[in-house]
Amino acid sequence: MDKQKYYISVQSKEIFSDPTIDEWEYEIEATENEVTILQELFNKMQEKDGDTFVPLITPYVPYHDDKPNDDYSDALIQTYRFIHRVGTPEAKEHIESMGMLGNQAMPDNTFG
């Protein structure tokens, strides 16, 4: 499959094929299948983000026992790892500088 350039906004969870449509943070080179995987990761982040609201308004839940927040963090890290995998050198460098990969990047076969 041919790879195309896409422009990614993790903040808004959007994927653009035109860099002038809106603001974006990362440029990637991906196949249609990889874009689908990234969209699924964004959907997972959105789902987990909604789950974090209840603990925020429930003050007696200790942060370290906050499974919804942990689930959102895991989804966010998976997303950054995937963007790192398909990103341009500049995108990879920026994600590495943020420390979002943990100890290592994901192997190429992690996402199918």
N, CA, C and O of each residue as an XYZ file, in Angstrom:
448
protein
N       0.831     -1.190      0.000
C       0.000      0.000      0.000
C       0.875      1.252      0.000
O       1.948      1.288      0.602
N       0.387      2.260     -0.684
C       1.111      3.514     -0.751
C       0.879      4.329      0.515
O      -0.223      4.381      1.061
N       1.951      4.955      0.954
C       1.847      5.836      2.117
C       1.626      7.261      1.641
O       2.164      7.689      0.620
N       0.823      7.979      2.404
C       0.558      9.384      2.128
C       0.866     10.193      3.377
O       0.944      9.652      4.479
N       1.037     11.476      3.195
C       1.263     12.362      4.342
C      -0.073     12.737      4.958
O      -1.047     13.024      4.262
N      -0.089     12.727      6.285
C      -1.249     13.151      7.053
C      -0.740     14.043      8.176
O       0.425     13.984      8.569
N      -1.638     14.860      8.671
C      -1.299     15.837      9.697
C      -2.213     15.580     10.882
O      -3.436     15.546     10.747
N      -1.602     15.400     12.046
C      -2.301     14.860     13.202
C      -2.401     15.894     14.318
O      -1.433     16.581     14.646
N      -3.590     15.983     14.888
C      -3.790     16.761     16.106
C      -4.228     15.797     17.200
O      -5.359     15.310     17.197
N      -3.329     15.529     18.125
C      -3.675     14.670     19.262
C      -4.657     15.410     20.155
O      -5.577     14.808     20.709
N      -4.465     16.695     20.293
C      -5.327     17.503     21.153
C      -6.792     17.402     20.726
O      -7.669     17.201     21.566
N      -7.060     17.539     19.429
C      -8.445     17.477     18.961
C      -8.825     16.090     18.438
O      -9.968     15.852     18.049
N      -7.845     15.178     18.435
C      -8.060     13.795     17.978
C      -8.527     13.775     16.523
O      -9.504     13.108     16.182
N      -7.810     14.521     15.668
C      -8.184     14.613     14.259
C      -7.012     14.277     13.357
O      -5.848     14.435     13.725
N      -7.357     13.805     12.157
C      -6.392     13.449     11.125
C      -6.751     14.244      9.874
O      -7.883     14.186      9.395
N      -5.785     14.982      9.353
C      -6.021     15.811      8.171
C      -5.125     15.352      7.023
O      -3.984     14.945      7.239
N      -5.646     15.421      5.817
C      -4.808     15.152      4.649
C      -4.251     16.458      4.067
O      -3.337     16.442      3.243
N      -4.811     17.571      4.504
C      -4.384     18.894      4.043
C      -3.872     19.681      5.258
O      -4.627     19.907      6.204
N      -2.622     20.092      5.243
C      -2.058     20.780      6.407
C      -2.632     22.168      6.652
O      -2.378     22.761      7.701
N      -3.399     22.695      5.706
C      -3.928     24.052      5.869
C      -5.343     24.079      6.439
O      -5.889     25.155      6.684
N      -5.938     22.915      6.650
C      -7.322     22.859      7.132
C      -7.443     23.359      8.570
O      -8.357     24.117      8.893
N      -6.537     22.941      9.415
C      -6.613     23.290     10.836
C      -5.228     23.140     11.435
O      -4.283     22.745     10.752
N      -5.115     23.454     12.707
C      -3.830     23.303     13.392
C      -3.566     21.830     13.654
O      -4.493     21.062     13.908
N      -2.312     21.441     13.591
C      -1.907     20.061     13.824
C      -0.556     20.059     14.520
O       0.176     21.049     14.498
N      -0.237     18.916     15.146
C       1.017     18.820     15.880
C       2.053     17.920     15.205
O       3.254     18.157     15.337
N       1.601     16.889     14.482
C       2.530     15.886     13.961
C       2.238     15.565     12.502
O       1.081     15.496     12.085
N       3.297     15.373     11.739
C       3.173     14.908     10.367
C       3.564     13.439     10.347
O       4.576     13.043     10.925
N       2.745     12.636      9.672
C       3.027     11.209      9.559
C       2.979     10.811      8.092
O       2.453     11.545      7.254
N       3.527      9.652      7.793
C       3.410      9.018      6.492
C       2.804      7.657      6.742
O       3.437      6.791      7.346
N       1.564      7.461      6.274
C       0.821      6.263      6.648
C      -0.019      5.736      5.497
O      -0.383      6.463      4.573
N      -0.313      4.439      5.589
C      -1.243      3.800      4.659
C      -2.662      4.057      5.159
O      -2.860      4.539      6.274
N      -3.641      3.731      4.324
C      -5.038      3.878      4.750
C      -5.316      3.012      5.978
O      -6.045      3.428      6.879
N      -4.743      1.822      6.017
C      -4.920      0.936      7.164
C      -4.345      1.554      8.431
O      -4.960      1.466      9.494
N      -3.188      2.171      8.336
C      -2.577      2.813      9.495
C      -3.400      4.007      9.970
O      -3.494      4.255     11.172
N      -3.988      4.737      9.049
C      -4.866      5.857      9.424
C      -6.087      5.323     10.167
O      -6.542      5.935     11.134
N      -6.616      4.191      9.723
C      -7.749      3.571     10.408
C      -7.362      3.178     11.820
O      -8.133      3.391     12.756
N      -6.186      2.611     11.984
C      -5.707      2.238     13.323
C      -5.582      3.478     14.195
O      -5.997      3.461     15.354
N      -5.016      4.555     13.654
C      -4.877      5.789     14.430
C      -6.237      6.337     14.824
O      -6.406      6.806     15.950
N      -7.211      6.289     13.921
C      -8.558      6.759     14.252
C      -9.156      5.916     15.375
O      -9.832      6.451     16.254
N      -8.917      4.613     15.356
C      -9.397      3.734     16.428
C      -8.738      4.088     17.758
O      -9.384      4.044     18.805
N      -7.462      4.434     17.718
C      -6.780      4.869     18.946
C      -7.372      6.180     19.462
O      -7.555      6.347     20.668
N      -7.672      7.105     18.555
C      -8.330      8.354     18.964
C      -9.707      8.067     19.564
O     -10.089      8.681     20.560
N     -10.448      7.141     18.965
C     -11.759      6.771     19.506
C     -11.625      6.183     20.908
O     -12.433      6.471     21.791
N     -10.616      5.372     21.100
C     -10.365      4.781     22.422
C     -10.023      5.875     23.437
O     -10.494      5.842     24.574
N      -9.207      6.837     23.023
C      -8.882      7.961     23.905
C     -10.147      8.721     24.279
O     -10.340      9.073     25.443
N     -11.005      8.974     23.304
C     -12.245      9.710     23.552
C     -13.126      8.964     24.547
O     -13.695      9.562     25.461
N     -13.232      7.649     24.357
C     -14.034      6.821     25.259
C     -13.477      6.859     26.676
O     -14.225      7.019     27.640
N     -12.175      6.712     26.798
C     -11.538      6.700     28.122
C     -11.562      8.089     28.760
O     -11.626      8.205     29.984
N     -11.513      9.140     27.943
C     -11.566     10.503     28.458
C     -12.892     10.751     29.163
O     -12.922     11.394     30.212
N     -13.978     10.255     28.609
C     -15.294     10.398     29.239
C     -15.379      9.670     30.564
O     -16.101     10.100     31.464
N     -14.656      8.578     30.695
C     -14.667      7.805     31.935
C     -13.935      8.508     33.074
O     -14.141      8.165     34.238
N     -13.084      9.484     32.761
C     -12.296     10.139     33.810
C     -13.071     11.222     34.540
O     -12.596     11.718     35.561
N     -14.234     11.604     34.061
C     -14.984     12.710     34.658
C     -15.487     12.370     36.057
O     -15.365     13.200     36.957
N     -16.044     11.189     36.271
C     -16.634     10.832     37.560
C     -15.617     10.899     38.700
O     -15.928     11.477     39.741
N     -14.407     10.327     38.548
C     -13.445     10.454     39.647
C     -13.069     11.894     39.963
O     -12.744     12.206     41.109
N     -13.107     12.769     38.978
C     -12.772     14.166     39.235
C     -13.785     14.836     40.149
O     -13.442     15.739     40.912
N     -15.041     14.389     40.069
C     -16.052     15.000     40.930
C     -16.324     14.148     42.173
O     -17.246     14.434     42.937
N     -15.524     13.110     42.369
C     -15.644     12.245     43.541
C     -14.352     12.378     44.343
O     -13.408     11.618     44.126
N     -14.304     13.328     45.257
C     -13.040     13.659     45.924
C     -12.471     12.563     46.821
O     -11.289     12.624     47.160
N     -13.245     11.584     47.214
C     -12.728     10.565     48.114
C     -11.992      9.443     47.394
O     -11.492      8.532     48.053
N     -11.906      9.474     46.070
C     -11.181      8.438     45.329
C      -9.722      8.875     45.220
O      -9.426      9.876     44.568
N      -8.801      8.132     45.856
C      -7.382      8.491     45.753
C      -6.894      8.395     44.309
O      -7.296      7.495     43.570
N      -6.032      9.321     43.913
C      -5.554      9.366     42.538
C      -4.886      8.053     42.135
O      -5.050      7.597     41.004
N      -4.129      7.441     43.058
C      -3.421      6.210     42.705
C      -4.367      5.021     42.520
O      -3.939      3.979     42.025
N      -5.636      5.149     42.904
C      -6.633      4.109     42.685
C      -7.582      4.483     41.559
O      -8.695      3.962     41.489
N      -7.163      5.364     40.693
C      -8.031      5.927     39.670
C      -7.879      5.163     38.350
O      -7.157      5.603     37.455
N      -8.560      4.020     38.234
C      -8.454      3.184     37.038
C      -8.860      3.923     35.767
O      -8.166      3.786     34.759
N      -9.949      4.702     35.757
C     -10.277      5.422     34.520
C      -9.151      6.344     34.051
O      -8.895      6.450     32.852
N      -8.490      7.001     34.976
C      -7.385      7.878     34.601
C      -6.214      7.060     34.063
O      -5.564      7.456     33.096
N      -5.951      5.922     34.692
C      -4.892      5.034     34.197
C      -5.216      4.536     32.795
O      -4.334      4.476     31.938
N      -6.476      4.180     32.554
C      -6.894      3.703     31.236
C      -6.719      4.785     30.176
O      -6.281      4.495     29.063
N      -7.057      6.028     30.514
C      -6.876      7.128     29.571
C      -5.389      7.338     29.281
O      -4.993      7.526     28.130
N      -4.576      7.305     30.326
C      -3.129      7.478     30.140
C      -2.558      6.393     29.246
O      -1.718      6.670     28.390
N      -3.007      5.154     29.439
C      -2.555      4.049     28.593
C      -2.944      4.274     27.140
O      -2.139      4.040     26.239
N      -4.174      4.729     26.904
C      -4.643      4.997     25.540
C      -3.827      6.130     24.908
O      -3.483      6.068     23.727
N      -3.523      7.151     25.690
C      -2.732      8.275     25.193
C      -1.323      7.817     24.811
O      -0.807      8.198     23.760
N      -0.708      7.008     25.658
C       0.639      6.508     25.380
C       0.626      5.621     24.145
O       1.529      5.721     23.315
N      -0.375      4.753     24.001
C      -0.479      3.914     22.797
C      -0.569      4.787     21.548
O       0.046      4.483     20.526
N      -1.326      5.855     21.633
C      -1.488      6.759     20.492
C      -0.161      7.409     20.129
O       0.208      7.450     18.956
N       0.559      7.919     21.126
C       1.852      8.539     20.848
C       2.849      7.529     20.301
O       3.642      7.863     19.421
N       2.823      6.307     20.804
C       3.719      5.277     20.280
C       3.421      4.980     18.820
O       4.335      4.779     18.020
N       2.136      4.954     18.475
C       1.783      4.685     17.084
C       2.208      5.848     16.190
O       2.760      5.630     15.111
N       1.956      7.068     16.626
C       2.377      8.238     15.844
C       3.891      8.226     15.679
O       4.398      8.571     14.611
N       4.608      7.837     16.708
C       6.062      7.739     16.626
C       6.466      6.728     15.555
O       7.418      6.952     14.808
N       5.751      5.639     15.487
C       6.068      4.578     14.522
C       5.924      5.047     13.078
O       6.750      4.704     12.232
N       4.879      5.832     12.784
C       4.610      6.253     11.407
C       4.979      7.712     11.151
O       4.792      8.218     10.045
N       5.490      8.372     12.152
C       5.778      9.799     12.039
C       7.029     10.119     11.254
O       7.889      9.267     11.029
N       7.107     11.367     10.846
C       8.309     11.877     10.192
C       9.420     11.964     11.239
O       9.147     11.885     12.437
N      10.655     12.124     10.802
C      11.745     12.264     11.779
C      11.490     13.372     12.806
O      11.828     13.222     13.979
N      10.893     14.482     12.363
C      10.606     15.582     13.290
C       9.564     15.166     14.326
O       9.685     15.503     15.504
N       8.545     14.436     13.886
C       7.512     13.965     14.807
C       8.114     12.993     15.818
O       7.830     13.077     17.013
N       8.940     12.077     15.338
C       9.575     11.102     16.222
C      10.440     11.801     17.262
O      10.395     11.473     18.448
N      11.223     12.763     16.805
C      12.110     13.486     17.717
C      11.307     14.217     18.797
O      11.680     14.206     19.970
N      10.219     14.844     18.397
C       9.411     15.579     19.370
C       8.780     14.641     20.399
O       8.782     14.938     21.593
N       8.249     13.528     19.947
C       7.624     12.574     20.863
C       8.672     11.991     21.811
O       8.406     11.815     23.000
N       9.854     11.693     21.292
C      10.937     11.197     22.147
C      11.309     12.235     23.202
O      11.570     11.883     24.353
N      11.334     13.505     22.819
C      11.709     14.558     23.762
C      10.667     14.731     24.864
O      10.981     15.211     25.953
N       9.409     14.332     24.571
C       8.345     14.435     25.567
C       8.382     13.288     26.572
O       7.753     13.370     27.627
N       9.115     12.220     26.256
C       9.176     11.065     27.146
C       7.912     10.222     27.120
O       7.607      9.542     28.099
N       7.170     10.254     26.016
C       5.896      9.538     25.937
C       6.047      8.064     25.574
O       5.049      7.344     25.531
N       7.261      7.600     25.312
C       7.439      6.232     24.860
C       7.770      5.265     25.981
O       7.838      4.056     25.756
N       7.974      5.772     27.171
C       8.429      4.880     28.235
C       9.850      4.471     27.928
O      10.665      5.294     27.510
N      10.148      3.211     28.132
C      11.502      2.722     27.909
C      11.804      2.398     26.456
O      12.970      2.308     26.070
N      10.765      2.220     25.646
C      11.021      1.822     24.261
C       9.844      2.165     23.366
O       8.719      2.349     23.831
N      10.121      2.246     22.094
C       9.060      2.411     21.103
C       8.393      1.060     20.876
O       8.964      0.019     21.200
N       7.199      1.078     20.325
C       6.485     -0.163     20.048
C       7.101     -0.839     18.816
O       7.497     -0.159     17.869
N       7.181     -2.176     18.828
C       7.638     -2.876     17.631
C       6.709     -2.622     16.465
O       5.537     -2.309     16.672
N       7.197     -2.747     15.256
C       6.397     -2.464     14.070
C       5.153     -3.321     13.950
O       4.187     -2.892     13.318
N       5.131     -4.508     14.525
C       3.978     -5.401     14.375
C       2.949     -5.260     15.490
O       2.001     -6.044     15.540
N       3.102     -4.300     16.373
C       2.185     -4.137     17.515
C       0.765     -3.826     17.080
O      -0.191     -4.298     17.696
N       0.617     -3.038     16.028
C      -0.698     -2.565     15.628
C      -1.215     -3.235     14.363
O      -2.109     -2.702     13.705
N      -0.684     -4.358     14.025
C      -1.208     -5.097     12.875
C      -0.447     -4.940     11.611
O      -0.815     -5.525     10.592
